[in-house]
Amino acid sequence: MRAIREVEIVQTQYVWNNYLPVGEVSLLVGKPGIGKSTVVVDLAAKLTTGQLDGAFKGEPHHVLYSTTEDSPSTLKARFVAAGGDPDYLHLVDVVYGESVDGTPLIVNLDLDAAREAIAAWQPVLLVLDALNSSLSGQLNDNSVVRPQLEKLKLLAHHTGAAILGVGHFRKATAGVDPVDAIGGAGAYTQVVRHVLACGADEDNFVLSVIKSNIVSVPTVPSLAYGTEAVSVSADDGGEATVGRIHWLGESATSVADLLQHPAHDDGDDRADAVAWPTEYLVDCGGEAAVADVLSNGDQAGFSKDTLKRAKSKAKVRSQKAAFGGGWVWRIRLEGSAEEREGSGAGSAAPFDPLVRASEAEHGNQPRSAS
């Protein structure tokens, strides 16, 4: 037992000012195909080069990453495209305390190994993408999920590393409060004290803080962003095309605003089914395995038959992957950067909310999204 006078009051610090607190478990949620993982890679890249606006700006820091929804090759390509330093990004492939390539960190099995990795590398961020892949048991059961999230929270508190889990909204979200739209057990929002969400408006994507016990949510502006297709050199001598985030400025529309729109009618549902594969494939760099597209489409609320019917209208091609691979869906990627230059949008210096603090110190205000 301790007297409360023995507890120190400390100032909250942020890995990313107001958006990602130090020493806490945070969530980033949204439907598939809107660039959540690409956003996280962008943050990681800026941390490894000391460019992220927060407590660690100005000096490169290590990041640990457990990925299951993307291959390590895709993760590296996105990370390089975002300008990250590969010497500071480390994959966490552990199961039962032993390294096994391609396996996620499992909270109930690998917490000691994770703690040792954090002690060794002193990372400022541990990413679990997807968070559900690191949890065991029935993920709709509060009594199963809560203890595992509590373990992660203690890990963050004891080590000082920020832990960011990536998750999904449930299928039906129209007219729903964004916190209530988070899929799975209630513990996701009861234990986790800070939640970010991504949504899509008519022209771009939006990132908002939708719940926080750390910062006042109404005071944190939503941010607009887009994705563009870029190519990076592949280790086999060719090129890999992946998505990259470009930040567009503060957004007057929040994710909560987007979810409060009236439910779509059937015509809108068909239009969404046509648009979704394109958005998802752009985020994947232009192509993805058919099984992955259909699986993620199901999570977004579209049946396999609906997506297959929408494929031709979305101008998606189905073909065999190179070197004897399976079937993939593919789209022709257009250079978003070139399009913006052609429209005149590229004439201004790019807005980056991740470095807004340095602008504010010089009296400059961030530009609003058009």
N, C-alpha and C positions, 0 to 999 in steps of 0.2 A: 504494500500500500504506500502511496506517495501523497504528500500534501500538494495541493494545486500550485502553491507558491514555488514548488520546485520545478515546474514546467516552464520552459522558456517560450515566449511569444516571438515568432520569427516572421520576417516579411516574406510574402509569397514571391517566388521567382518563377520565371517562365522560360522554357526552352524556345518557345515562339510567343512573343509578347501577347498576352490575353487569350491566346488560342491553345496553348499547350503548356500546362504547369509542370514544374520540376517535382520529382519525387511523388508522383500520383499516377493512378491508372486512368487513362482517358479512352474514349471510344470515338471512332469515325465511322458513321453509318450512312447508308443511302442505298438506292436500288443499283443493280449491276449496270455496267455500261456507261457510267458517268464520270469515270476517271478517278475514283477514290484511291486506288493503289498508285496511280500516277502522281496524285497529289502527295501521298506519303513519300514516294521516292524523291520527289522534288525537295521536300523538307529535309530528308536524310542527306541528299546531295549538298544542300546548303550548309548543313551542320558540319559535314566533313571538310568544307572549305572555309568555315568561319563566316559565312555570309548571312546566316539566319538571324533575324532581328530578335534578340533575346539576351538572356544572361550569359550566353557563350559566344556572342558575336566577336569576331576579330581573331579567333584562334580555332584551328581545325580540331574536331573532336570525333571520337569513335562512336559508331552506331552498330548495334546488334540487330539482326533481321532474321525472323523465322517466316518463311513463305511457303504456302501450299497451293494457292490459287494461280500462281505463275511459276514457270520453271526458273531455276537459278540463272539460266542463260538470258531469259527475257528480263529478269530483274536487273542483271548486270548491264544489258543494253540500255534499258530505261535510265539507269543510274548514270551511265556514261553520257547519254544524251542530255541529261540534266546538269552535266558539268561537275559531277561528284568525283572525289578522290578515292579510287578503289582500295588504297592502302588503309583507309579508315572505315570501311564497311565490312562486316564479318557475318557470314551466314551461321545461324544456330541450327545445326542438324544433330539433335540429341534425342535418344530414346533409351529409357532405363539407364541413364547416366553414361551411355556409350554413343559415340558419334556414328551415325548411319546416314549416308548421303540421301537427301531428299525427304527425310522424316521431320515432322514438326516437333517443336518443344511441347511436351505434354505436362501440364501443371502438376497433376497428381504423381508423376513419375520423375520429372526432371528438374524440380525446383532447386535441388542442391547443386546440380550441374550448372544451371543458369546462374545461381549465386556465385559460383566459382568463376564463370566466364565474365560476369560483371566485375568481380574483384580483380581479375587479370587485366581486362581491357579498359576499365573505368569509362564505359560508354555513358553518354548523357541521354540516350534513347534506346529502348528495346521495342521493336515492332513485331507484333503478332498478326500476320495477314495470311489467313483469316483467324480471328480470335477463336471461333467455334472449333477450329481444327486442333487447338491446344487444350480444349476442355473435354472431359470424359463423361460418359453416361447420358441420361435423358436431359437434353438441353432446354426442355420446356418445364423442367421440374426445379422449382426454386430451391428446394432442399439439396439438390445436386449441384446447381450452378453457384449458389452463394458461397459455400466453403472454398471453392476454387478461386473465385474472384477475390475473396478475403485474403487468400494466400498471395495472390499477385499484388494486392494492395500493400500487404506487409513487406513484400520484397521491394516495392518501390519506395516505401517509407524508410526502410533500413539501409538501402543502398544509395538513395538519392537519385536513381535513374528514373526518367519518365518512361512509362510503359504505355504504348499506344496500340490498342486492338482495333482491327478493321472488321466491321460487321455489315449486316443488311437490314433494310426496312422489310417489314412483312408485305405481302402482295397488295392488300387493299389499304391504301393510304389516303385516298381522296377525302377531304373534310376532317381528317384526323390530326390531333396535336402531334407534332413530330416525335415527342418523347414516347407517346403511346404507340407510335408506328414502328418502334424498334421490335424486331422479332425475338422470340424466345422468352425466357423466364423474366419475371419482374426484377430479379436481382441485378440484371444488367444496368438498370437505372437506379436501383436502390443502393448498391454498393459503389458503383462507379460515380465519381463526383463531378465529372466534367465530360460533356458529350458534344462532339462536332457532327454536323450532317452536311451532305451534299445533295443538291437537287438540280433540276433542269428547268430553265425558263424557255421562252420561245427562241432565243438567240444563243444563249450561253449557258454555262453551269454556275451554280451558286454554292458557296460554303458559308455556313452559319454556326455559331455556338447556340445549341438548342436547350442545353441544361448545364448549370454550373452551381456548385456550392462554394466556388472559389472566387469568381468574378461576377459582377452584375451583368447578366445576359443582355439587357437592353442597351448597355453602353458599348458593346463590342459590335462594330459594323460587320455586316455580311460582305463577302468578297465575291466578285465575278471572275470567272476564269474560263479559258477555252483549252482545247487540246489541238496539237498540230502533229502531223506525221513528219518524222525526221529519220535520217539514215545514219548509222554508225558503222564503223569498220568491224567486220566479223573476224574472229580468229582463224577461220578457215580460208581467208583471203577474199571473201565476198562482202556483202553488206547486209545489215539487219535493219529493218524499218520498224520503228516503235513510236508510241505516242509521247509527247512532251507537253507539260503545262505551260501556258502563258497567262499571266495574271493581267486582268483588265481594269482593276480598280474597285472601289467600294460600290456595293450594289444597294439600290433602294428597295429591292425585293429580297426577302429572306426565305429560307427553306420553309418556315412556318407559313408564310404567305402562299407559297407554291402548293402546299398540301391542303390549304383551305379552299382551293378552287373547287367548284362543284364537280361531282363525279362525271366522268365522260359518258356520252351516249355511245351507241354501237358504232356510229361512224367514226367518232374520235378513237375508240378502241382499235378499230381497224387501222387507222392512221398511225397510232402509237406502235402497233405491231409491225408496221412497215418501217418506221423510223428506228425502232430499237436495235435491230441487227446492224444497221449502219453505224450507230453510235458505239455499239459494243465492239465491232470489228476495228473501227478507228482506234479505239483505246488499246486494242491488242496488236496494233501495228499493221492492220490490213487483212489479217487472216487468223483463223482459229479452227481447231478441230471441231467437226460437226457435233460431237458429243458434248463438248464444252459449251458451245453456243446454245444447244437445246437445254442443257442443264441450267445454265445461268438465266436463260430466257424463262424457264419454268419458275425460278425464284423471283423474276420480275413480274410474273403473273400471266405469261403467255404460254399456251399449250404448244406441244410439238407440232400438232397439225396446223395451228394458227401460224406459227413461224414458217413452216414449210410452204404454206399458201402465200405468205407475204414475201418470200424470198425473191421471187422474180420481180415483183413491184419495187423491191428495195435495190434492184440491180446487183444482187449478190450472186456470184458464180460458185458452183460446187465442182471441185476437181480434186484429183489425187495430189497429195503432197509430194515434194521431191524426194528422191532417194528411197523409194518404196514405202513412204509413210502412208497413213490412212487418209480418209477423205477430209477435206477442209472446206470451209466457206470463205470466200475471198472477195474483197472489193478493190476497186481502183482508187488509190489514195491520191488526193490532190494536195499540192503544197499550200497549206493554209497561210504560211508566211508570205508567199508570193502573192496570194490573193489579197491579203491585207495591204501589201505595198501598192498593188494595182488600184485598190479602191481609195488610196490615200491615207488609210488608217495607220500605215506603218511609218508615216513621216514624223510622228512624235516619238520621243524617247519612251521605251517600254515602261509601264507601271509595274512595280514589284512591291506588294504590301509587306513582304518579308524584310524589307530594308527601310520601312517608313520612319523608323525612329531617327535615323541619321538625317533624313529630310526635315523632320520636325525640329531637330536641333538647329537647323539653319533657317528656320522660319518658312519652309516650303510646305504646302499642303498637298496631299496625294490627290491625283486626278480622279474624278468620278468616272465610272463606266458610262459609255454613251448608250 
